[in-house]
Structures are given as C-alpha cells and as structure tokens.
Amino acid sequence: MPAKFDVRKRMINSMDKLSKSRKRIAKYILDNFDSAPFMTAARLAEVVNTSESTVVRFAVELGFDGYPEMAKAMQDQALYSLTSAQRLKMANESIDRSDVLKSVLKADINRIKDTMEDIDKGTFDGVIEKLLTARKIYILGVRSSAALAMYLGFYFNLVFDNVNLVQTTSASEVFEQILGVGEGDVIIGISFPRYSKRTSKAMEYAGKKGAYVVAISDSVNSPVAKWADSTLVARSDMTSFVDSLTAPLSVINALIVAVGLKREDKVLGTLRSLEKIWDEYQVYEKEDFSE
C-alpha cells in the first residue's frame, strides 16, 4: 500500500460498489472511527452481524493485503485525529486493572517488537552517515517528545561538537534558533500523537532551506514524516494519560550507540577529560574504600 492512504476517503468513494454486508462494515467504521480501527476482524464482524471472512474480503477489496494492514492504516489515521480525551478512554479500556504493572510492561514490550519489524535498517544506516558528515545537527521535540530531544542532545554532545538542541518555549523562538539552517545540516524532528504542528512547520522550513530532515515518529504517515528525507519509525501508544515512549527511546539509544561506535576515539577522549573535571569538582558520589 502507498504510505499516504486515506482509508475513510476510499470507503466513501467505494460505497456505491459495495455489497450490503460490506456497506454495513464501511458505515460502522466511518461512524465509529475512534474505536473501530482498534477492533479485531472477528469483533468487527460480530458488531455488524457478518462473517470474519467478509471483513477480510472487504479489506482486500479496498486494496489492502488483508485486514491487519487495513487496521494499521486506520489506526494511524485515527490517532492523528483523536482528542486527548478520546485517546485516554481508548487506552484505559486496554489496561488490565487487576495488574497494571504487567499490563503496561507487556504493552511496551510489544511496541518494541513492532518497532523492530517496522524500522528499516537501510534508512537507519543512512541517517548515521548523514549525521557523521553534518555541518550542524539540530534536534527538536516538544511537549512529551521534549524529554527525548533533551536525552538525544545530551549524548550527542559527547560525540559531536556541532549539536544544537532547539528550545521550544514559543513557536517564534524555534524559527529564530534554526534561522541559519541550510545545506549540509541535519535536523532531527521527534513527534508522536498528538503531533506537534510546531515541529512539523520547523521541519518544513529546514527542508526548504536545503537541510537533511530526519523524522522520528510512529508512522511514515505522520505529519512530520511528510517533510522528512528519512523517517525512523518507532511504535508509540498512549497508556492511560501517559504517552508510551519506550520504543522511541530504544531507537534513540541505537542512534547514540551507532554514532558513538563510529567516533569511538572522540568519545573516549571526551569522557576521559570529563572524568577529571567530575572528580575535581565532585560531580558524582564516589565510594570511599578507605573506611
């Protein structure tokens, strides 16, 4: 399927050609787009009073390989448009309230597994090469993604001398900080549902100025991916009112390790210098073995 695929529009345009049972499926999905994309084929078949095989054939008729691919495309669209309250309601319904700890940990494990399947190694390796030859590296993430941007910026500063962590107190300040972006630069934009328009606009600007744009997001259909030369897909979902960023953090860790290995001598030299400073100014607690 194409990366940009409006499932709702395809259903609406196909409505006149569908059989009665398939029209019922399409109508139910369109009327319940906040919940229907997250149903299994069996559950969807049950609520519209048809067979699971009819639901699967409906997905194929719309141009998908099967129902799982259609469900994934619908979920990407739904997460883009859902309000925080709708996402909270949907997420809370998936939590086992008798064992919240296990429920959340298992969900995060599944997101990492999904990320391993979705992310493209060739794209990842290409991003590493661009970073290693970049004139300047800009890192941008707002709201819950700001923590990921700060984490990436902290460790990239041990590897590179040209890192700019874009501060995000206002939209105008973002553009002031990337005003000089241009050819030879790399900008990394981090955004997950609900996607930040500030990040998307900054990436659009940087791309138009000739910078290489990298998106770290949950889908190639996300708004930030629209402006990206390369997109690193990391699965993310809402766990109750909390954005689960476990898989995105793992991808960021992989970026840090990969560039660190490529510049191992530089990193070792930086860390040796920092250790002397940390000892002199007692930055970290140290075990006193003389006692």
C-alpha positions in Angstrom: 0.0 0.0 0.0 1.1 3.6 -0.5 2.4 5.3 2.6 -0.2 8.0 2.3 -3.6 6.2 2.2 -6.8 7.8 3.3 -8.9 4.8 4.3 -12.0 6.8 5.1 -12.0 8.5 1.7 -11.5 5.2 -0.1 -14.5 3.7 1.8 -16.7 6.7 0.9 -15.7 6.6 -2.7 -16.3 2.8 -2.9 -19.7 2.9 -1.1 -21.9 2.6 -4.3 -20.0 -0.5 -5.4 -20.1 -2.4 -2.1 -22.5 -5.3 -1.3 -25.0 -4.8 1.5 -22.8 -6.6 4.1 -19.7 -4.6 3.1 -21.6 -1.3 3.2 -22.6 -2.2 6.8 -18.9 -2.7 7.6 -17.9 0.6 5.9 -20.7 2.6 7.6 -19.9 1.2 11.0 -16.2 2.1 10.7 -16.9 5.6 9.4 -19.4 6.2 12.2 -17.1 4.9 14.9 -13.7 5.9 13.6 -12.4 6.5 17.2 -12.9 2.8 18.1 -13.5 0.6 15.1 -9.9 0.7 13.8 -8.7 -0.9 17.0 -11.1 -3.9 16.7 -10.1 -7.4 15.6 -11.7 -8.7 12.4 -13.7 -11.1 14.4 -15.0 -8.4 16.7 -15.9 -6.1 13.8 -17.7 -8.9 12.1 -19.7 -9.6 15.3 -20.9 -6.0 15.8 -22.0 -5.6 12.2 -23.6 -9.0 12.0 -21.5 -10.6 9.3 -18.7 -13.1 9.0 -15.0 -12.6 9.7 -14.1 -13.7 6.2 -16.4 -10.9 4.8 -14.4 -8.4 6.8 -11.2 -9.7 5.4 -12.5 -9.7 1.8 -13.7 -6.1 2.4 -10.2 -5.1 3.3 -8.8 -6.8 0.2 -11.4 -5.1 -1.9 -10.2 -1.7 -0.7 -6.7 -2.5 -1.8 -5.1 -4.0 1.3 -3.3 -7.3 1.6 -5.6 -8.2 4.4 -7.4 -6.9 7.5 -4.3 -6.3 9.7 -2.8 -3.9 7.1 -6.1 -2.0 6.8 -6.4 -1.9 10.6 -2.9 -0.5 10.9 -3.7 2.2 8.3 -6.9 3.1 10.1 -5.2 3.3 13.4 -2.6 5.7 12.1 -5.4 8.0 10.8 -7.4 7.7 14.0 -4.5 8.5 16.3 -3.9 11.6 14.2 -7.4 13.0 14.7 -8.4 11.7 18.2 -8.6 14.2 21.0 -6.6 13.6 24.2 -9.9 12.6 26.0 -10.8 10.1 23.3 -7.3 8.6 23.3 -7.4 8.3 27.1 -10.8 6.5 27.0 -9.5 4.1 24.4 -6.2 3.4 26.2 -7.8 2.9 29.6 -10.1 0.2 28.0 -7.0 -1.9 27.1 -5.5 -1.9 30.6 -5.9 -4.9 32.9 -6.8 -3.0 36.1 -6.1 -6.1 38.2 -2.4 -6.0 37.2 -1.5 -2.6 35.8 2.3 -3.2 36.1 2.3 -6.3 34.0 -0.2 -4.8 31.5 1.9 -1.7 30.9 5.2 -3.6 30.7 3.8 -6.2 28.2 2.4 -3.4 26.1 5.8 -1.7 25.9 7.5 -5.0 25.0 5.0 -5.4 22.1 5.8 -1.8 20.9 9.5 -2.6 20.8 8.8 -5.8 18.9 6.6 -3.9 16.4 9.3 -1.3 16.1 11.9 -4.0 15.2 9.6 -5.1 12.4 8.7 -1.7 11.1 12.0 0.2 11.2 14.2 0.0 8.1 17.9 -0.8 8.7 19.0 0.8 5.5 17.2 4.0 6.5 18.8 3.9 9.9 22.3 3.4 8.4 21.7 6.2 6.0 20.8 8.6 8.8 24.0 7.6 10.7 26.1 8.5 7.6 24.4 11.9 7.3 25.0 12.7 11.0 28.6 11.8 10.8 29.2 14.3 7.9 26.8 17.0 9.0 27.9 20.6 9.3 25.4 21.2 12.1 22.9 18.9 13.8 19.6 20.4 15.1 17.4 18.4 17.4 13.7 19.4 18.0 11.0 17.8 20.1 8.1 19.5 22.1 5.8 18.5 24.9 6.3 14.8 25.8 8.8 14.5 23.0 11.0 17.3 24.5 12.4 14.7 27.0 13.5 12.5 24.1 15.1 15.5 22.4 17.0 16.5 25.5 18.2 13.0 26.1 19.4 12.7 22.5 21.1 16.1 22.7 22.8 15.3 25.9 24.6 12.2 24.5 25.1 13.7 21.0 27.1 16.4 22.7 29.6 13.8 23.8 30.0 12.6 20.2 29.8 15.8 18.2 30.8 19.5 18.5 28.1 20.8 16.4 24.8 19.9 18.1 22.0 22.5 18.6 19.2 21.4 20.9 16.3 23.7 19.8 14.5 25.2 22.8 10.7 25.2 22.4 9.2 27.9 24.7 7.4 29.5 21.7 6.9 28.9 18.0 8.8 32.1 17.1 11.8 31.2 19.1 12.0 27.8 17.3 12.4 29.6 14.0 14.9 32.1 15.5 17.1 29.2 16.6 17.1 27.4 13.2 17.3 30.6 11.2 20.8 29.6 9.9 19.9 26.0 8.9 20.9 25.1 5.4 22.6 22.7 3.1 25.0 20.3 4.9 22.9 20.4 8.1 20.8 17.7 9.6 17.6 18.4 11.6 16.0 15.6 13.7 12.4 16.2 14.5 10.7 14.0 17.1 6.9 13.9 17.3 4.3 11.4 18.3 0.5 11.6 18.6 -0.9 14.2 19.2 1.6 15.5 16.7 3.1 19.0 17.2 2.4 21.5 14.4 5.4 23.5 15.7 7.8 20.6 15.0 6.2 19.9 11.6 6.5 23.6 10.5 10.1 23.8 11.6 11.0 20.6 9.6 9.2 22.1 6.6 11.3 25.2 6.9 14.5 23.3 7.3 13.8 21.1 4.3 13.1 24.1 2.1 16.4 25.7 3.2 18.2 22.5 2.0 18.9 20.7 5.3 18.6 16.9 5.5 15.4 16.2 7.5 15.1 13.2 9.8 11.8 12.3 11.5 11.5 10.1 14.5 7.8 9.2 14.7 5.3 6.4 14.9 4.4 6.1 11.2 5.5 7.1 7.8 2.0 8.6 7.6 2.6 11.1 10.4 2.7 14.9 9.7 6.4 15.2 10.5 7.2 12.4 8.1 5.7 14.4 5.3 8.7 16.7 5.3 11.4 14.1 6.1 14.1 12.8 3.8 14.3 9.8 6.2 11.8 8.5 8.8 12.8 6.3 11.7 9.6 4.5 12.7 9.2 3.8 16.4 5.9 2.5 17.7 4.1 4.6 20.3 0.8 4.4 22.0 -1.0 6.1 24.9 -1.0 4.2 28.2 -3.8 5.8 30.1 -3.0 9.5 30.1 0.8 8.8 29.6 2.4 8.7 26.2 4.5 5.5 26.0 7.8 6.4 24.6 9.7 3.2 25.4 10.3 2.2 21.8 11.2 5.7 20.6 13.8 5.8 23.4 15.3 2.5 22.2 15.6 3.8 18.7 17.3 6.9 20.0 19.7 4.8 22.1 20.5 2.9 18.9 21.4 6.2 17.2 23.6 7.2 20.0 25.4 3.9 20.2 25.9 3.8 16.4 27.5 7.2 16.1 29.5 6.6 19.3 31.0 3.5 17.8 31.9 5.3 14.6 33.6 8.0 16.7 34.9 5.9 19.5 38.3 7.7 19.9 36.5 11.1 20.1 34.0 9.8 22.7 36.8 8.2 24.8 38.8 11.4 24.8 35.8 13.4 25.8 34.9 11.1 28.6 38.5 11.0 30.0 38.5 14.8 30.1 35.1 14.9 31.8 36.1 12.3 34.4 38.9 14.6 35.6 36.5 17.5 35.8 33.9 15.4 37.6 36.5 14.2 40.1 37.9 17.7 40.7 34.5 19.3 41.3 32.9 16.3 43.0 30.1 16.0 40.5 29.3 12.3 41.3 29.3 10.4 44.6 32.3 8.1 44.9 32.7 5.1 47.1 35.3 5.6 49.8 37.1 2.2 50.2 39.4 3.5 52.9 36.7 3.2 55.5 
